[in-house]
Amino acid sequence: MKEYIILSRSNQRAKNGSTYAIFKVTAQKGEAHTFNVWDLDETTGPAIGDIVSLDIEMLKGIKYPKMQDVGFFRSAHHATPADALYSLIPRPVDKAKWDTCIDALITHCTDPGLIAFIRSERDELYANYSTHPAATSVHHAFQGGLLNHTYELLNMLLMLYPTLPPIKIERCIIAIMFHDYGKLKEYDAQTFEPTEYMFLMGHIYISAHVLHNKLNKAGISNQETIRIIHCVLAHHGEKEYGSPVVPCTAEAIVVNHLDNLSAKTYIVDEAANMEKVFALGTTVVK
């Protein structure tokens, strides 16, 4: 048995109505394990930030582990700064880094109206994103994960921009800032569980709708607005991945690839060596 800290928990329901949970745990930076525990309702078992004792190899040997097979629930306790594993809990990037990145990006901007819009939205987005996950599993599934994912895209854009062919960087900045805005509605702020908005509307539509209204209210031209909104609508890259349109501008292509890079490198970083990761369609080798 070895101690691990719970990084994420996603409560699920099978076709037959049975409830189960998907856990991601880690004992060291850069390596995590994901497993299901069956016949487990959302009120039972450890929560994010709890420290548990586990035999990972034993879990791998059980096809459908149940609560009685995994006798660690009774020993779970919530991590405190005194625990060695406490530092492994992912946390939102601090406000100074967020502001510094956006300030640096603005130095490359030339459109006064779009610059003013970026400045007017940055603080509220930071506050909202720092309390929400980017997902319930797979990538950035922690409090502030939505903020960190967005920050990663902005920071990569800042580093990559000098090497790119000519693009209007303001379009990319705004699209990145709002590309996952709809996840504020898709996930419950307290439980991080999906809400009906995920299934009735989806975060891409919500993000585009909110941003479209904000740009109109700010007096941004329709010609500029539709190009920014296109980047949001196309940020998943392909229709089979949920995008209603595919990227057809240079800015949309940049946003799509940065989003993909942030998500996939996070998944690899958190996976265990030789773990089969279905989200990537491959086995991660470290």
C-alpha positions in Angstrom: 0.0 0.0 0.0 1.2 3.5 -0.8 -0.3 7.0 -0.2 -1.7 9.0 -3.1 -3.6 12.2 -3.4 -6.8 12.5 -5.3 -6.4 15.0 -8.2 -9.8 14.6 -9.7 -13.0 12.7 -9.3 -15.8 12.4 -11.9 -19.1 10.8 -10.9 -20.7 8.7 -13.6 -23.7 6.5 -14.3 -23.6 3.3 -16.4 -26.3 2.3 -18.9 -27.9 0.0 -16.3 -28.2 2.8 -13.8 -25.2 1.8 -11.7 -23.2 4.7 -10.3 -19.4 4.8 -10.3 -16.6 7.3 -10.0 -13.4 7.9 -12.1 -10.5 8.9 -9.9 -7.1 10.3 -10.8 -4.4 10.0 -8.2 -0.7 10.8 -7.9 2.2 10.3 -5.5 4.8 12.3 -7.5 4.9 15.1 -10.0 4.5 14.1 -13.6 2.9 10.7 -12.9 -0.7 9.9 -12.2 -3.0 6.9 -12.3 -6.7 6.8 -13.4 -9.1 4.1 -12.4 -12.8 3.5 -11.9 -14.5 2.4 -8.7 -17.9 0.8 -9.3 -21.1 0.8 -7.2 -20.1 4.1 -5.7 -22.5 7.0 -5.4 -21.5 10.7 -5.5 -21.7 11.1 -1.7 -19.4 8.2 -0.8 -15.7 7.9 -0.9 -12.8 10.3 -1.1 -12.9 13.8 -2.6 -10.4 15.9 -4.5 -7.5 16.8 -2.2 -7.9 13.7 0.0 -5.0 11.4 0.7 -5.7 7.7 0.4 -3.8 4.4 0.7 -3.8 2.3 -2.5 -2.3 -0.7 -4.1 -2.3 0.4 -7.7 -1.1 -2.9 -9.1 -3.9 -4.7 -7.3 -6.4 -2.3 -8.8 -5.0 -2.9 -12.3 -5.7 -6.6 -11.8 -9.4 -6.1 -11.0 -11.6 -5.5 -14.1 -14.4 -3.8 -12.2 -13.1 -2.8 -8.7 -15.9 -2.0 -6.2 -15.8 -0.2 -2.9 -15.2 -3.4 -0.9 -12.2 -4.3 -3.2 -10.5 -1.0 -2.5 -10.2 -0.7 1.2 -8.8 2.8 1.3 -11.9 4.8 1.9 -11.7 4.5 5.7 -8.1 5.8 5.8 -8.8 8.9 3.6 -8.0 12.3 5.1 -8.0 15.7 3.5 -4.5 17.0 2.7 -3.0 19.9 4.7 0.2 21.9 4.2 1.8 19.5 6.6 1.4 16.6 4.2 4.2 15.9 1.8 1.6 15.3 -1.0 -0.1 18.6 -0.5 2.2 20.4 -3.0 1.0 18.1 -5.8 -2.5 19.6 -5.7 -2.7 21.8 -8.8 -3.7 25.4 -8.2 -4.7 28.4 -10.2 -1.9 30.5 -11.7 -1.6 33.7 -9.7 -3.0 37.0 -10.9 0.3 38.7 -11.5 1.3 36.0 -14.1 -2.1 36.4 -15.8 -1.7 40.2 -16.0 1.9 40.1 -17.1 1.1 37.7 -20.0 -1.8 39.8 -21.2 0.2 43.0 -20.9 2.9 41.5 -23.0 0.5 40.3 -25.6 -1.1 43.8 -25.8 2.3 45.2 -26.9 1.8 43.4 -30.2 -1.7 44.7 -30.7 -2.6 47.7 -32.9 -6.5 47.8 -32.8 -7.5 50.3 -30.1 -11.1 49.0 -29.8 -9.9 45.4 -29.3 -7.2 46.4 -26.9 -9.8 48.2 -24.8 -12.0 45.1 -24.9 -9.2 42.8 -23.7 -8.4 45.1 -20.8 -12.1 45.4 -19.8 -12.6 41.6 -19.6 -9.3 40.4 -18.1 -10.1 40.8 -14.4 -13.6 39.3 -14.4 -12.4 36.3 -16.5 -9.6 35.7 -14.0 -12.0 35.7 -11.1 -14.5 33.4 -12.8 -12.0 31.0 -14.3 -10.0 30.5 -11.1 -13.0 28.7 -9.5 -13.8 26.3 -12.3 -12.3 23.2 -13.9 -11.7 22.9 -17.6 -13.1 19.3 -17.5 -14.2 16.6 -15.0 -11.5 14.4 -16.2 -8.8 14.1 -18.9 -7.2 17.6 -18.7 -7.1 20.5 -16.2 -9.8 18.8 -14.1 -9.2 20.9 -10.9 -10.3 24.1 -9.3 -8.8 26.8 -11.5 -8.1 24.4 -14.3 -10.1 26.6 -16.6 -7.9 29.5 -15.7 -4.6 27.6 -16.1 -5.7 26.1 -19.5 -6.6 29.6 -20.8 -3.3 31.0 -19.4 -1.3 28.3 -21.1 -2.8 29.2 -24.5 -2.1 32.9 -24.0 1.4 32.2 -22.9 2.1 29.9 -25.9 0.7 32.5 -28.2 3.0 35.1 -26.7 6.0 32.9 -27.3 5.0 31.7 -30.8 3.7 35.0 -32.3 7.1 36.3 -33.5 7.7 33.1 -35.5 4.3 33.1 -37.2 3.2 34.6 -40.6 1.2 37.8 -40.3 -1.9 37.3 -38.2 -4.1 39.8 -36.3 -3.1 38.7 -32.8 -6.0 40.5 -31.1 -8.4 38.0 -32.6 -6.4 35.1 -31.2 -6.2 36.8 -27.7 -9.9 37.4 -27.4 -10.8 34.0 -28.8 -8.5 32.3 -26.4 -9.8 34.3 -23.5 -13.4 33.2 -24.3 -13.0 29.9 -26.1 -14.0 27.8 -23.0 -16.2 30.5 -21.4 -19.2 28.2 -21.7 -17.6 25.8 -19.2 -18.7 28.3 -16.5 -22.2 27.0 -17.3 -21.3 23.4 -18.2 -19.8 22.6 -14.8 -21.2 23.2 -11.3 -18.8 25.5 -9.4 -19.1 23.5 -6.2 -19.2 19.9 -7.3 -17.5 20.3 -10.7 -20.1 17.9 -12.1 -21.7 18.5 -15.5 -24.9 20.5 -15.7 -27.8 20.4 -18.1 -26.1 23.2 -20.1 -23.4 20.7 -21.3 -26.1 18.5 -23.0 -28.6 21.1 -24.0 -26.3 23.8 -25.4 -22.6 22.9 -25.1 -19.7 25.2 -24.1 -18.8 26.1 -27.7 -22.2 27.6 -28.4 -22.4 29.3 -25.0 -18.9 30.8 -25.4 -19.6 32.1 -28.9 -23.0 33.5 -27.9 -21.7 35.4 -24.9 -18.7 36.8 -26.7 -20.8 37.8 -29.7 -23.0 39.9 -27.5 -20.1 41.4 -25.6 -18.3 42.4 -28.8 -21.5 44.0 -30.2 -22.1 45.9 -27.0 -18.5 47.1 -27.1 -19.1 48.5 -30.6 -16.7 46.1 -32.4 -17.5 46.0 -36.1 -19.4 43.0 -37.5 -16.4 42.2 -39.9 -14.1 41.9 -36.9 -16.6 40.2 -34.7 -17.4 37.3 -37.0 -13.7 36.5 -37.4 -13.2 36.4 -33.7 -16.3 34.3 -33.2 -15.1 31.9 -36.0 -12.0 31.2 -33.9 -14.2 30.2 -30.9 -16.6 28.1 -33.0 -13.7 26.3 -34.7 -11.4 25.8 -31.7 -12.0 22.0 -31.5 -10.7 21.7 -35.1 -13.1 19.2 -36.5 -16.9 18.7 -36.6 -16.6 15.2 -35.2 -15.0 16.8 -32.1 -17.8 19.3 -31.6 -16.9 22.3 -33.7 -19.8 23.5 -35.8 -17.3 24.8 -38.3 -13.7 23.9 -39.1 -10.9 26.5 -38.9 -10.6 28.6 -42.1 -8.5 31.5 -41.0 -4.9 31.7 -39.9 -6.1 32.9 -36.4 -8.5 30.1 -36.0 -5.9 27.5 -36.9 -3.5 29.0 -34.3 -6.2 28.9 -31.6 -7.2 25.3 -32.5 -3.6 24.0 -32.3 -2.7 25.9 -29.1 -5.9 24.4 -27.5 -4.9 21.0 -28.6 -1.3 21.3 -27.5 -2.3 22.5 -24.0 -4.8 19.7 -23.5 -2.6 16.9 -24.9 0.6 17.8 -23.2 -1.2 18.1 -19.9 -2.6 14.6 -20.4 0.8 13.2 -21.1 2.4 14.9 -18.2 -0.2 13.5 -15.8 -0.2 10.0 -17.2 1.8 7.1 -15.8 4.6 5.4 -17.7 3.1 2.8 -20.1 -0.4 3.9 -19.3 -3.0 3.4 -22.1 -4.6 6.8 -22.5 -7.8 6.6 -24.6 -8.1 10.3 -25.0 -4.8 10.2 -26.9 -5.4 6.9 -28.6 -2.0 5.7 -27.6 0.1 4.4 -24.7 2.2 7.1 -23.0 5.9 6.2 -22.7 8.2 8.1 -20.3 
